[in-house]
Each structure stands twice: as C-alpha cells, then as structure tokens.
Amino acid sequence: MAKFNLILLVLILLFIPLYPKFPLLGVSGTYVSIRLDDLVVALVFAVFAAQSLKRKFSDFFTPLSRSVLLYLFTGVVATFSAIFVIKSSDLSQGVLYTLRHFEYFTLFYCGYAFTKKTTDLHFITRVILVVSVLISFYGLGQAFFNFPVISTTNSEFSKGLALTLGPGARINSTFAGQYDLAAYCMFPLLLIIALLPYAKPKWFLIFVGGLLYWTLLLSASRITFFSFVASAGLLLLVIRRRLWLIPLGFIAVIGVLMSPQLRGRYLDLITTRLKLSSAVTVYAQSPSLPPASASAVSKNVATPAAALVPSAQPEDRSTDIRLQVEWPRAIRAFTKNPVLGTGFSSVGLAVDNDLLRSLAETGLVGTVAFLLIFIRFFKSSWSYLIRYPADHPTLAASFVAAFSLGLFGLIINALFIDIFTASKIAFTTWCLMGVSEKIIYLSYDTGTV
C-alpha cells in the first residue's frame, strides 16, 4: 500500500504541472472549467479518504492540519454570509469557488498521508527534476519552435484555444500564464541549489538548473525573479554556503542583462515611476494649470477603462491596473464586511494580491486563519532548519530547506499576484507542504535531520 500511495503522490506531481489547461466541462455563468486534473485530484483524494477512515482521520489532528481546517471552515462561513446575509456573492459561483479551495487543500492531506518514510524523497526529487526538464523544454519550444500555448488569461483563451507566441512574447509552457510558470520554477531551482554541495551527478543538476533559469528569464516575471534571488540568498545562508552569494549575485545580474524582456520590464518600472513622480512634482509646482484639469485627470485615472486604454505618457500598465482597479475593488469589498468579507468569488478572478483577496473574500477572521497556516509551517520548519547539517547534509534537510524558502518566495509573489489561487501552483504547493511537514515529523521521530 505504501508503494501505491507513493505512485499516487508522484502522479499528482507529474500530471498537474505537465497537463495543459484544456477544458473538459464548462461551468455555466463563468468561464471557469472542470478539467482532467480536477478528476485526477478527486481520484487521489478518494483513495486518501478511504484510507483515512480506517485510521480514524488521524492525519487531521496535527497543528498544521487543524489550521487548514480552520481556514476552510471560516471560508464556508464567509461565503454563506455573503450569499444569504449580505447578498454580495452569487450562489453558484460562491459554492463553486468554495469547493475549489477545498480541492486545493485536499492535496496537503494527501501529501502528508502518502509520504511514509524519508527515503520516499529520492523518488519524489527525481520526478520533480524530470518534470522541470520537460516543462523547460516545452517552454523553450514555445519561444523558438512555435509550440502551442494553452492559456486562461481571458474568456476566449480559456476555451482551450491552441495559440502560438508572437515575437518577443513571454512563455508560459504548460501553465495558464507566465507568472504561474515563473512561480513553479522557483522550488526546483532552490532544490538544485540545496543539492549541489553533495549530490551527484553535478553536471545533471547544473544542466537542469540552467534550463530552469533560462525558462524563468523567458517568463520575464519581475516579482518572481526578485523573489527567487531573495529566496536563494536566504537558502545559501541556511545551508551555510555564504560564499555562494557572490556567484548568485553575478548570475542574477547577467540574467537580467541577457534577457531583453526582463530587462525591459525592470527599466519600464523604474523609468515610468520616476517620470510619473516628476510629472506630479511639476504639476504641484505649476501655478498656471487650472484646478479643473487636475480633477479631470484624477477622474480619468480612477476609472477601470482609463487604466486599460493606452496612454500617450509612459506607463507601467500591470502596476496601474493593480493600483487603479483591482486593489481598490478589493479594499471596497473588505470595508463592506471587515469581519467575514464578501465571500469567495466576490472580487472576480484577478486581484493580483492574495492578502487583499483574502481580506476581501474572508475578512479579518479568514485572513488570520490563512496566515496561521504559514506561521505554523514556518514554526516547525525553522526549528528543524536551525539544525541543518551543513557538514553532512541529507536529502530530507535539503528538501525542507528548499521548500520553505520557495514558500517564502511565493509569499512575496502573493503581494503582487494571485499565486495561491492559480490552480497548478496551489495544487503543487499544498501537496509539497504536506510532504515537507511529514518529512519534518518523520525526521524528529527517527532522531535525524
């Protein structure tokens, strides 16, 4: 049974990242679809539920497991309140998105229950590296050989259209968008860094790491690239490889300089913000501009349409949409019901800030419960990692260190991207959190790190 469980776990880690987001069944009233990966998750969870019944649900009694259940319970209460009390959420969409959150977290419990011993990591790690190679090759194929792109970034694309990228476009490989792809690349890259001091063959690790890094650069996600560099730097401190910070900085600088898309987006961010700041300063010091003009400008900028219309002035569009449309909408939803929020799905598909999304949809109660999941995981992983055996590192310690710092990077991402509601990232993250938590427990149980 242990081998069967490991195969199911590997199936998730293989299928979820690699299978493109082809729709299987449409959901009326939305452009969200049921996909084959939903059926795979349901099958795996059914096996877990049957086994858990025999164990009298013992996997639900750990502190981290209870935190997950607390968050899901507050989400149900918030959505019930939104549908039947304050009428801020539609019944079908509220139920759909609540079930979606339950689906994401089922893999946390599966990852925890299906990991039986620390040696399972040998197989799991190999699978993650092989998947990373396949994802990278497919992404590079999109960039250079017109491999098809399946995206869900708008209602038309979400129908499963097979498209090709234009010149200079950002790749997304098998993911819904380039941000999801970039976020996925972080963990295997960090895992490779943690393995490099002792694992063999080193040439293979360097090869896979190079492919992943190239893929990350071609996705051109500014916040994810920053998150990776920050997380990698902290990881090097954890594994006691401080001198490696120098080549890390060198590789990061070279990467930005060699990637036209990423370099251009960073320059756009810097120059646009500087020019906008200069424009505000000039306006404030100009006595000749009538007050009415300022009102008109302010009114135009505040509307969603204005944020989406090309401007004659330099602009950082993704930031403008966040500041002018998505974040104000989430804040307005939060102020309607600060305690429980306005329910899952009430702020649309895009907020580009998971903290604001949580505040808007589940209020202060749900957000505290959501943050408690991370607090409890980092509490257990930190007490584990402060004893990291730098002289004789183990795969278990390297895996937990890489995932912990990868999760830290995702949290940075979550301040600018809805990363924990991106299905491929959510499924993979919660599954690997369950695996990491079980590895920590098993390591303590055997007295090893």
Secondary structure as the mmCIF struct_conf table of DSSP 4:
data_model
#
loop_
_struct_conf.conf_type_id
_struct_conf.id
_struct_conf.beg_label_comp_id
_struct_conf.beg_label_asym_id
_struct_conf.beg_label_seq_id
_struct_conf.end_label_comp_id
_struct_conf.end_label_asym_id
_struct_conf.end_label_seq_id
HELX_RH_AL_P HELX_RH_AL_P1 ALA A 2 LEU A 18
BEND BEND1 TYR A 19 TYR A 19
STRN STRN1 PRO A 23 GLY A 26
TURN_TY1_P TURN_TY1_P1 SER A 28 GLY A 29
BEND BEND2 THR A 30 TYR A 31
STRN STRN2 SER A 33 ARG A 35
HELX_RH_AL_P HELX_RH_AL_P2 LEU A 36 LYS A 54
TURN_TY1_P TURN_TY1_P2 ARG A 55 PHE A 57
HELX_RH_3T_P HELX_RH_3T_P1 SER A 58 PHE A 60
BEND BEND3 THR A 62 THR A 62
HELX_RH_AL_P HELX_RH_AL_P3 PRO A 63 PHE A 84
TURN_TY1_P TURN_TY1_P3 VAL A 85 VAL A 85
BEND BEND4 ILE A 86 ILE A 86
BEND BEND5 SER A 89 SER A 89
HELX_RH_AL_P HELX_RH_AL_P4 LEU A 91 PHE A 114
BEND BEND6 LYS A 117 LYS A 117
TURN_TY1_P TURN_TY1_P4 THR A 118 THR A 119
HELX_RH_AL_P HELX_RH_AL_P5 ASP A 120 PHE A 144
BEND BEND7 PHE A 145 PHE A 145
STRN STRN3 VAL A 149 VAL A 149
BEND BEND8 THR A 153 ASN A 154
TURN_TY1_P TURN_TY1_P5 SER A 155 GLU A 156
HELX_RH_3T_P HELX_RH_3T_P2 PHE A 157 LYS A 159
TURN_TY1_P TURN_TY1_P6 GLY A 160 GLY A 160
STRN STRN4 LEU A 163 LEU A 163
HELX_LH_PP_P HELX_LH_PP_P1 LEU A 165 GLY A 166
TURN_TY1_P TURN_TY1_P7 PRO A 167 GLY A 168
HELX_LH_PP_P HELX_LH_PP_P2 ALA A 169 ILE A 171
TURN_TY1_P TURN_TY1_P8 SER A 173 THR A 174
BEND BEND9 PHE A 175 GLY A 177
HELX_RH_AL_P HELX_RH_AL_P6 GLN A 178 LEU A 195
TURN_TY1_P TURN_TY1_P9 LEU A 196 TYR A 198
BEND BEND10 LYS A 200 LYS A 200
HELX_RH_AL_P HELX_RH_AL_P7 LYS A 202 SER A 219
TURN_TY1_P TURN_TY1_P10 ALA A 220 ALA A 220
HELX_RH_AL_P HELX_RH_AL_P8 ARG A 222 VAL A 238
TURN_TY1_P TURN_TY1_P11 ILE A 239 ARG A 240
HELX_RH_3T_P HELX_RH_3T_P3 ARG A 242 TRP A 244
HELX_RH_AL_P HELX_RH_AL_P9 LEU A 245 MET A 258
HELX_RH_AL_P HELX_RH_AL_P10 PRO A 260 GLN A 285
BEND BEND11 PRO A 287 LEU A 289
HELX_RH_AL_P HELX_RH_AL_P11 PRO A 291 ALA A 302
BEND BEND12 THR A 303 THR A 303
HELX_RH_AL_P HELX_RH_AL_P12 PRO A 304 LEU A 308
BEND BEND13 VAL A 309 VAL A 309
BEND BEND14 ALA A 312 GLN A 313
HELX_RH_AL_P HELX_RH_AL_P13 ARG A 317 ILE A 321
HELX_RH_PI_P HELX_RH_PI_P1 ARG A 322 GLU A 326
HELX_RH_AL_P HELX_RH_AL_P14 TRP A 327 LYS A 336
TURN_TY1_P TURN_TY1_P12 PRO A 338 THR A 342
TURN_TY1_P TURN_TY1_P13 PHE A 344 VAL A 347
BEND BEND15 LEU A 349 LEU A 349
BEND BEND16 ASP A 352 ASP A 352
HELX_RH_AL_P HELX_RH_AL_P15 ASP A 354 LEU A 385
TURN_TY1_P TURN_TY1_P14 ILE A 386 ARG A 387
BEND BEND17 ALA A 390 HIS A 392
HELX_RH_AL_P HELX_RH_AL_P16 LEU A 395 ASN A 413
TURN_TY1_P TURN_TY1_P15 ALA A 414 PHE A 416
BEND BEND18 ILE A 417 ILE A 417
HELX_RH_3T_P HELX_RH_3T_P4 ILE A 419 THR A 421
BEND BEND19 ALA A 422 ALA A 422
HELX_RH_AL_P HELX_RH_AL_P17 SER A 423 THR A 446
TURN_TY1_P TURN_TY1_P16 GLY A 447 GLY A 447
#
